[in-house]
Structure formats: C-alpha cells, structure tokens
Amino acid sequence: MSAINNPNANLISPGSESRVEAAPPFVESLRRVLQQNIRDYAMFIALFLIMAFFTFTTNGLFISSRNIANLLNQTGYIAVLAVGMTLVIVIRQIDLSVGFLSGFLGALAAIAMAKFQVSVWVVIPAVLVLGVVAGLITAYPVARLGIPSFVASLAGWLIYRGLLLVVLAGTGTVIIADEVFNAVGNSYLPDPVNLVPGVHTVTLLLGAVAIALYVWSEFSNRRKKQAYNFEVLPMNLFILKLVFVTVILAGITWILAGYNGLSWTVVIVLIVVAVYHFITTQTVLGRHIYAVGGNPEAAELSGVSVRRITFIVFGSMGMLSALSGILFASRLRSATPTAGTLFELDAIAAAYIGGVSAAGGVGTIVGSLIGALVYTSLTSGMNLMGMDIAYQYVIRGAVLALAVIFDVMTRNRAK
C-alpha cells in the first residue's frame, strides 16, 4: 500500500521511537568510555602492552613462572613506598627522605637481631614504630613551620644517609641469620593441599577467591550507583570488563601456581594495598586527605585540619618506609650501606606512572600498585633483553616524563 493510501505510513507507533534510536554501536561505546575514563584505564593498558612486548622480544621468557614470581618480589618494596608516596603527593607534598630512611631502619633491624639477639617479633613492630616517629619528625617543619616539604625531606635524606653509614661503619654489611625474618622476603605460602603435582593448589584457591570477590564487588558497586542514579557502564562493556580482568587474574594465578605460588612479600603488599584502598575510599579520613589535596584552603574552612592530615600522611609514609626497609633487608638477607639508594625516586616514579596528579588531589592506591608493576616490568624486561644500564635509565626517565605529560594533558582537557 502506498503512502498516499495509507495516512499512517509515516507515523511512529507509541514506544517505537526508542526502538528506532538504537543504542550506539559497541565500538563507539567502548571508545566513548575509554575517552571519558582514560586516566583510570591508561595504566592498565600500558602494563598490558609492556608485558606483551617483552614476552614477544624475550621469546616468552618474561612471562615464565619464575620471572613473574621474581618480578613481583622485586616490586614489593617499591610498591609499599609508592602507596605511601601517592598519599603524600595527593596532599601536594613530597618526601625525599624515604629511601635512606628505609635503608637505615632495615640496618637497625639487622643490627638488633645479629648483634643484640633481639627477637624478630620485637624488632619488626619496633622498627615500624620508629618509622612512624621519623615520618612525624619530617612532618613537623612542614605542618607547623611552613617549611616546603622538598627542603624538609631533603634534610632527612642527608641525615638518614649519614646515619646509615654510621651504624654500618664498624661492620659494613650485616648478615641476617634469622630464618623468620628472611622468610618475609624469600619464602612462599605453604601448600598442604597439593592436589596437583607441580601446581600450588593454595595459590589457585586464593586466586579463585580473589576473582569471586572482585566480581561480587563490581556488581555491588554497580547496584549502589544505579540506586543513586549515577552513570554506569553499559551492560555489554561491564561484562567485557569483568571478563578481561578475570582472565588477567586467572592467568597470573596460574603462572604463579606453576612455580612456588604466592610469596609472603606479595601477600604483605596485597594487604597494604587493600587496607589503604579501604581507608582512602570508604572512610572519612580518606575523604579528608583528598579534600586537602584538592583545595587546602577550602578544606580548612570546611573544618578539616590540614596540619593533622599532614602529620597522618607523613607518619604513614614513615611506617611504610620501615616496612619497605624490612622487605628489602629480608630479600637480601643482609643490611648494606647502599640500601635505600634511589628508592625515593622509584617510589615517586611509580606513583606518577600510576596516575597520581602533580597538582594534588588525584591518585589511587591501586594505581600506585600498577605503576610500581609498570616500573619494575620495564626494568625486568630490559634486563632480560641485555640492554645496557645507561639506556635503561634513559627509557625509565622517558616513561616518567610521558606520565607527567599525560597527567597535564588530561587535566587541561577536563577543564
């Protein structure tokens, strides 16, 4: 029937408009989501590309179970420092003292156990408390006297460098014989189940639990956002995200299970990341930290004590420096005069690569972990390729510069 004979031919029936205006194509939706959340996804994409590149160039050696296990253990002390440094940068400060502070406190732990026979169960808590005190000392001139944190922490860098040389002047390297202490940086979770020969069953079970918790948390967060009419990912992209992350987690779990499983270092790092992620995302303290970073003057006027937050963040940084020193000394089974060298720069680089903003107020704990993995993956991959150390420093510096440029560009675009 022609349009003339059928006057309703050009009319749209009720409810048909939504059917005509179909949802945007999948590729267009994916592009839009990535463009709007580029800061959140860029670090994950970079880590994936780096790992894929080195896997190809090393004929699969990079992705081997032994190398991935070593890579994660090497990331431990940097990741712990990067978590603390992220919060320091978020509140628009910097702490250059953390490298030699970690080396100094690691040396104190070694001397206490090797020379004075102090129990490891006393040494570790005592060193962590000393780290908090050291962080508060660094915070005092910043919070109370208004001295720039760069200057205050640079003074700490020099002081702890000197103290490290002083405490090790008589003996040089101190060998740590305590098995419990050394197990922190060198041992793996036991596997009493051992269902499959050559496969770490406990690691597989923990990986399955982690995947289940991740999926549950994502659905829970999605429901909460929908309840408050917040924007959420389209269901097809949401499912794609779940599948992608699940495959990555399952692959890493399988790779680790094929060697010795999860190390105690990785367990400690995951606990630190989980605790700090909860604090920064689910507590009043976390909201105050980001409020101070976003606008210190406005935060002060709204009742947030900038001084108190500064003391808390620097005290936390000192504690994590102590934990980093423990992990590093445990991994080496010794304390050396060079411990802590450039640790602070590695932590700062990992934080920036992980998405923390140089302008303050932006950065995540999970991002700092990914940034640390990106940083150590670069080092591990270049070592496997036999690249000269000079060129390694050039490439790592270029990656850091690109991360900062990316931060500036995305902030300008958001404005």
C-alpha positions, 0 to 999 in steps of 0.5 A: 500500500502506498503512502498516499493510501495509507495516512499512517505510513509515516507515523511512529507507533507509541514506544517505537521511537526508542526502538528506532534510536538504537543504542550506539554501536559497541565500538563507539561505546567502548571508545566513548568510555575509554575517552571519558575514563582514560586516566583510570584505564591508561595504566592498565593498558600500558602494563598490558602492552609492556608485558606483551612486548617483552614476552614477544622480544624475550621469546616468552621468557618474561612471562615464565613462572619464575620471572613473574614470581621474581618480578613481583618480589622485586616490586614489593618494596617499591610498591609499599613506598609508592602507596605511601608516596601517592598519599603524600603527593595527593596532599601536594607534598613530597618526601625525599627522605624515604629511601635512606630512611628505609635503608637505615631502619632495615640496618637497625633491624639487622643490627638488633637481631645479629648483634643484640639477639633481639627477637624478630617479633620485637624488632619488626613492630619496633622498627615500624614504630620508629618509622612512624616517629621519623615520618612525624619528625619530617612532618613537623617543619612542614605542618607547623613551620611552613617549611616546603616539604622538598627542603624538609625531606631533603634534610632527612635524606642527608641525615638518614644517609649519614646515619646509615653509614654510621651504624654500618661503619664498624661492620659494613654489611650485616648478615641476617641469620634469622630464618623468620625474618628472611622468610618475609622476603624469600619464602612462599605460602605453604601448600598442604593441599597439593592436589596437583603435582607441580601446581600450588593448589593454595595459590589457585584457591586464593586466586579463585577467591580473589576473582569471586570477590572482585566480581561480587564487588563490581556488581555491588558497586554497580547496584549502589550507583544505579540506586543513586542514579549515577552513570554506569557502564553499559551492560555489554562493556561491564561484562567485557570488563569483568571478563578481561580482568578475570582472565588477567587474574586467572592467568597470573594465578596460574603462572604463579601456581606453576612455580612456588605460588604466592610469596609472603612479600606479595601477600604483605603488599596485597594487604597494604594495598587493600587496607589503604584502598579501604581507608582512602575510599570508604572512610572519612579520613580518606575523604579528608586527605583528598579534600586537602589535596584538592583545595587546602584552603577550602578544606580548612574552612570546611573544618578539616585540619590540614596540619593533622592530615599532614602529620597522618600522611607523613607518619604513614609514609614513615611506617611504610618506609620501615616496612619497605626497609624490612622487605628489602633487608629480608630479600637480601638477607643482609643490611648494606650501606647502599640500601635505600639508594634511589628508592625515593625516586622509584617510589615517586616514579611509580606513583606518577606512572600510576596516575597520581596528579602533580597538582594534588588531589588525584591518585589511587592506591591501586594505581600506585600498585600498577605503576610500581608493576609498570616500573619494575616490568620495564626494568625486568624486561630490559634486563632480560633483553641485555640492554645496557644500564645507561639506556635503561635509565634513559627509557625509565626517565622517558616513561616518567616524563610521558606520565607527567605529560599525560597527567597535564594533558588530561587535566587541561582537557577536563577543564 
